[in-house]
Amino acid sequence: MLTSSGKAALATLGTLVLAPVWFGLGLIAPLTPSEGNPSLLNLLCFWLAPMGFLACVWTWDKSVVGRCSAGILLAAILLAYAWLMWPILCVW
């Protein structure tokens, strides 16, 4: 049986693993410019949801390793999406 700190650590680890995987699933088709502009639902589901989960870990986790990992993943997801959307944003 896990203690409360063990459950928190397991939840943090799960979030740090699943958020990039979830974003990666969105990169397979719905978020890429080759499929056209992503819809608002696709943006919410595959981009903002993982970023929200990571932001929660970044703000609530007390460990330095968890906060640094979440911050690096947040920056990586933000930069990856900005790199993908740069051609579309330049056209606007």
Disulfide bonds with the S-S distance in Angstrom:
none
